[in-house]
Amino acid sequence: MLTPSSNTVLEPVATDIVSLLPNVSVHFSRFKVTEIALSAAARSQFDDTEILRAASLLADAKVDVISWIGTSASWLGFERDEQLVARIREATGISASTCVLAFREIFRLAGIKTIGLVTPYTADVQARIVEVWGAAGFNCISQRHLGIRDNFSFGKVTGLQIEGMIREVVKSDVDAVAIVCTNMRGAPLVRRLEAELGVPIVDSVVVALWKSLMEAGLPAGALANWGRVFRSF
């Protein structure tokens, strides 16, 4: 898994999830990302050159799948991740996937059209996500965000804050909730809140792992306690 350098959530959460699967391990490679914004400087953090350098290091470990877990294509455009996947495969000879393309795939598989969007991002980034996802047929009819741009700080958002945002967006009778940020601790909330609220909750770390396991040809039924992503779709 390719991760922003300032991410503190992905590694422990992803490791906890795959620990339920025998003979499966998850490995990480970082590149520098410290803020999420629409400025040229912030956008340049996601230049493919740095991501491909990190991917080449994972290739040395002879992994079966390389996944970019960042959510940047949500505001930069799905085509960015489509191009990145092709470049990783070409450079390493290894199957590749991304978190954002996994969101799109699972929404299409499940027929999800209306989304409750939950993020820690600033208002302009949030608006851009709504625009990009809407153009792809996923209408974010309800959304909450926290106005944060420092990537490290996303990992300090409490479960109570995340739960509050989820409870707000489901009031709009959405088809699903999307927690868009792999440095926010949404995954541990999913099972309980899905059972209580009756709505699928798709967390970024969870959906990235779901797609990685699919790419590796591995069954994921043992992970059902981490959400409907692993049970119903």
DRENSEDO-315442 format. One line per 4 residues: number of its first residue (from 1); their letters; for each residue y, x, z of C-alpha. Coordinates in Angstrom, 1 decimal. Each point is the difference from the previous one (the first is absolute). Example, Ala and Ser with C-alpha at 12.3 -4.5 7.8 and 13.67 -1.06 7.14 Angstrom:
1) AS) -4.5,12.3,7.8 ~ 3.4,1.4,-0.7
***
This chain:
1) MLTP) 0.0,0.0,0.0 ~ 3.4,1.3,-1.0 ~ 2.6,-0.7,2.7 ~ 3.7,0.5,0.7
5) SSNT) 0.6,3.0,2.2 ~ 1.7,-2.1,2.8 ~ -2.8,-2.6,0.2 ~ -1.7,-0.2,3.5
9) VLEP) -1.9,-3.3,-0.4 ~ -2.2,0.4,-3.0 ~ -2.4,2.7,1.1 ~ -1.1,-1.4,3.4
13) VATD) -0.2,-3.6,-1.4 ~ -1.9,0.9,-3.1 ~ -2.4,2.2,2.0 ~ -0.6,-2.8,2.4
17) IVSL) -0.8,-2.4,-2.8 ~ -2.5,2.3,-1.9 ~ -1.7,1.1,3.2 ~ -2.0,-3.2,-0.3
21) LPNV) -1.6,1.2,-3.3 ~ -2.8,2.6,0.1 ~ 0.5,3.1,-2.0 ~ 3.5,-0.9,-1.0
25) SVHF) 3.0,2.2,0.9 ~ 3.7,-0.1,-0.9 ~ 2.2,3.1,-0.6 ~ 3.7,0.4,-0.4
29) SRFK) 2.5,2.1,-1.9 ~ 3.8,-0.3,0.6 ~ 3.2,0.5,-2.0 ~ 3.6,-0.2,1.3
33) VTEI) 1.4,-3.5,0.4 ~ 2.4,-0.7,2.8 ~ 2.1,-3.1,-1.0 ~ -0.4,-3.2,-1.9
37) ALSA) 3.0,-1.0,-2.0 ~ 1.2,-0.7,-3.5 ~ 2.2,3.2,-0.3 ~ -0.9,2.6,-2.6
41) AARS) -0.9,2.5,2.7 ~ -2.4,-2.5,1.7 ~ -1.6,-0.9,-3.4 ~ -0.5,3.6,-0.9
45) QFDD) -2.4,0.4,3.0 ~ -2.6,-1.9,-2.1 ~ 0.1,2.4,-3.0 ~ -3.5,0.2,-1.4
49) TEIL) 0.1,3.8,0.2 ~ -0.2,0.1,3.8 ~ -2.5,-2.8,0.1 ~ -2.3,1.8,-2.5
53) RAAS) 0.2,3.2,2.0 ~ -1.2,-1.8,3.1 ~ -2.7,-1.7,-2.1 ~ -1.3,3.4,-1.2
57) LLAD) -0.5,1.1,3.6 ~ -2.2,-3.0,0.6 ~ -2.0,0.7,-3.1 ~ -1.0,3.3,1.6
61) AKVD) -1.8,-2.1,2.6 ~ -2.0,-1.7,-2.8 ~ 0.9,-3.4,1.1 ~ -1.2,-3.1,-1.9
65) VISW) 3.3,-1.8,-0.2 ~ 3.6,1.0,0.4 ~ 2.4,-2.8,1.1 ~ 3.8,0.1,0.2
69) IGTS) 0.7,-2.2,3.0 ~ 3.8,-0.1,-0.2 ~ 1.7,-3.3,-1.0 ~ 2.7,1.5,-2.2
73) ASWL) -1.1,-1.8,-3.1 ~ 0.8,-3.2,1.7 ~ 3.7,0.7,-0.7 ~ -0.3,2.6,-2.8
77) GFER) -2.3,-2.1,-2.1 ~ -3.8,-0.4,-0.4 ~ 0.0,2.1,-3.1 ~ 0.9,3.1,2.2
81) DEQL) -3.4,-0.3,1.7 ~ -1.8,-0.8,-3.2 ~ 1.3,3.3,-1.4 ~ -0.8,1.9,3.2
85) VARI) -3.6,-1.2,0.1 ~ -0.5,1.1,-3.6 ~ 1.6,3.4,0.7 ~ -2.1,0.6,3.2
89) REAT) -3.2,-0.8,-1.9 ~ 1.0,2.3,-2.9 ~ 0.9,2.8,2.3 ~ -2.9,-0.2,2.4
93) GISA) -2.8,-1.8,-1.8 ~ -0.2,-2.2,3.1 ~ 0.3,-3.8,0.3 ~ 3.4,-1.1,1.2
97) STCV) 1.7,-3.1,1.4 ~ 3.2,-1.0,1.8 ~ 1.0,-2.3,2.8 ~ 2.4,-2.0,-2.1
101) LAFR) -2.4,-0.5,-2.9 ~ -2.6,-1.1,2.6 ~ 2.4,-2.7,1.2 ~ 0.4,-1.2,-3.6
105) EIFR) -3.7,0.0,-0.6 ~ -1.0,-1.9,3.1 ~ 2.8,-2.6,-0.5 ~ -1.3,-0.7,-3.5
109) LAGI) -3.6,-0.2,1.1 ~ 0.9,-2.4,2.7 ~ 2.4,-2.1,-2.0 ~ 2.9,0.8,2.4
113) KTIG) 3.4,-1.0,-1.4 ~ 2.3,-0.5,3.0 ~ 0.5,2.9,2.5 ~ 1.5,0.4,3.4
117) LVTP) 1.4,3.5,-0.2 ~ 0.2,2.2,3.2 ~ 1.5,3.5,-0.1 ~ 2.1,2.4,2.1
121) YTAD) 2.3,0.7,-3.0 ~ 3.7,-0.4,-0.7 ~ 1.3,-3.2,-1.6 ~ 0.6,1.6,-3.4
125) VQAR) -3.6,1.5,-0.1 ~ -1.4,-3.4,1.1 ~ 2.0,-1.8,-2.8 ~ -1.4,2.4,-2.6
129) IVEV) -3.6,-0.6,1.2 ~ 0.6,-3.8,-0.3 ~ 1.2,0.5,-3.5 ~ -2.8,2.4,-1.1
133) WGAA) -2.7,-2.1,1.5 ~ 1.5,-3.2,-1.3 ~ 0.0,1.3,-3.5 ~ -3.8,0.6,0.4
137) GFNC) -0.5,-3.6,1.1 ~ 0.0,0.4,3.8 ~ 2.9,-1.9,1.4 ~ 1.2,1.1,3.4
141) ISQR) 1.1,-3.4,1.2 ~ 0.5,1.2,3.6 ~ 0.8,3.5,1.2 ~ 1.0,2.0,3.0
145) HLGI) 1.1,3.7,0.3 ~ 1.4,2.3,2.6 ~ 2.7,1.9,-1.8 ~ -1.5,3.5,0.6
149) RDNF) 0.1,2.8,-2.5 ~ -1.4,2.9,2.1 ~ -3.7,0.2,-0.9 ~ -1.0,1.6,3.3
153) SFGK) 1.6,-3.0,1.9 ~ -2.3,-2.5,-1.8 ~ -2.8,1.3,2.2 ~ 2.0,-0.9,3.1
157) VTGL) 0.2,-3.7,-0.9 ~ -2.0,-1.9,2.7 ~ -2.9,-2.4,-0.6 ~ 2.1,-2.7,1.6
161) QIEG) 2.8,0.5,-2.5 ~ -2.5,-0.1,-2.9 ~ -1.7,-3.1,1.4 ~ 3.4,-1.7,0.3
165) MIRE) 0.8,0.6,-3.7 ~ -3.4,-1.3,-1.0 ~ 0.4,-3.2,2.0 ~ 3.4,-0.6,-1.6
169) VVKS) -1.2,0.4,-3.6 ~ -3.0,-2.3,0.3 ~ 2.3,-2.9,0.9 ~ 0.6,-0.2,-3.8
173) DVDA) -3.6,-0.9,-0.8 ~ -0.7,3.1,-1.9 ~ -3.3,0.9,-1.7 ~ -0.1,3.3,1.8
177) VAIV) 2.0,2.4,2.0 ~ 0.5,3.6,-1.3 ~ 0.8,2.7,2.5 ~ 1.6,2.6,-2.3
181) CTNM) 0.1,3.4,1.6 ~ -2.8,2.4,0.9 ~ 2.0,1.5,2.9 ~ 0.1,-3.3,1.9
185) RGAP) -2.7,-1.1,2.4 ~ -0.9,-3.3,-1.6 ~ -3.7,0.5,-0.5 ~ -1.1,-0.5,3.7
189) LVRR) 1.7,-3.5,0.0 ~ -1.7,-1.4,-3.1 ~ -3.2,-1.4,1.4 ~ 1.6,-1.9,2.9
193) LEAE) 2.9,-1.4,-2.0 ~ -2.1,-1.0,-3.0 ~ -2.2,-2.0,2.3 ~ 2.9,-1.6,1.8
197) LGVP) 2.4,-0.6,-2.9 ~ -2.6,-0.8,-2.7 ~ 1.7,2.2,-2.6 ~ -1.4,3.2,-1.6
201) IVDS) 2.0,3.0,1.2 ~ -0.1,3.0,-2.4 ~ 0.9,3.2,1.7 ~ 0.9,3.1,-2.0
205) VVVA) -2.4,2.4,1.7 ~ -2.8,-2.6,-0.2 ~ 0.4,-0.8,-3.7 ~ 0.3,3.6,-0.9
209) LWKS) -3.4,0.7,1.6 ~ -1.5,-3.1,-1.5 ~ 0.9,1.2,-3.5 ~ -1.2,3.6,0.8
213) LMEA) -3.4,-1.3,1.1 ~ -0.2,-2.1,-3.2 ~ 0.8,3.1,-2.1 ~ -2.7,1.9,1.9
217) GLPA) -2.6,-2.7,-0.5 ~ -0.4,-0.5,3.7 ~ -0.7,-3.3,1.8 ~ 2.7,-1.1,2.4
221) GALA) -1.6,-3.0,1.7 ~ -0.2,1.9,3.3 ~ 3.8,0.1,0.2 ~ 0.3,-3.8,0.1
225) NWGR) 1.7,0.2,3.5 ~ 3.0,1.7,-1.7 ~ 0.8,-3.1,-1.9 ~ -0.7,-2.4,-2.9
229) VFRS) 0.6,2.8,-2.5 ~ -3.5,1.2,0.9 ~ -1.6,-3.4,0.4 ~ 1.1,-2.5,-2.6
233) F) 1.6,1.8,-3.0
***
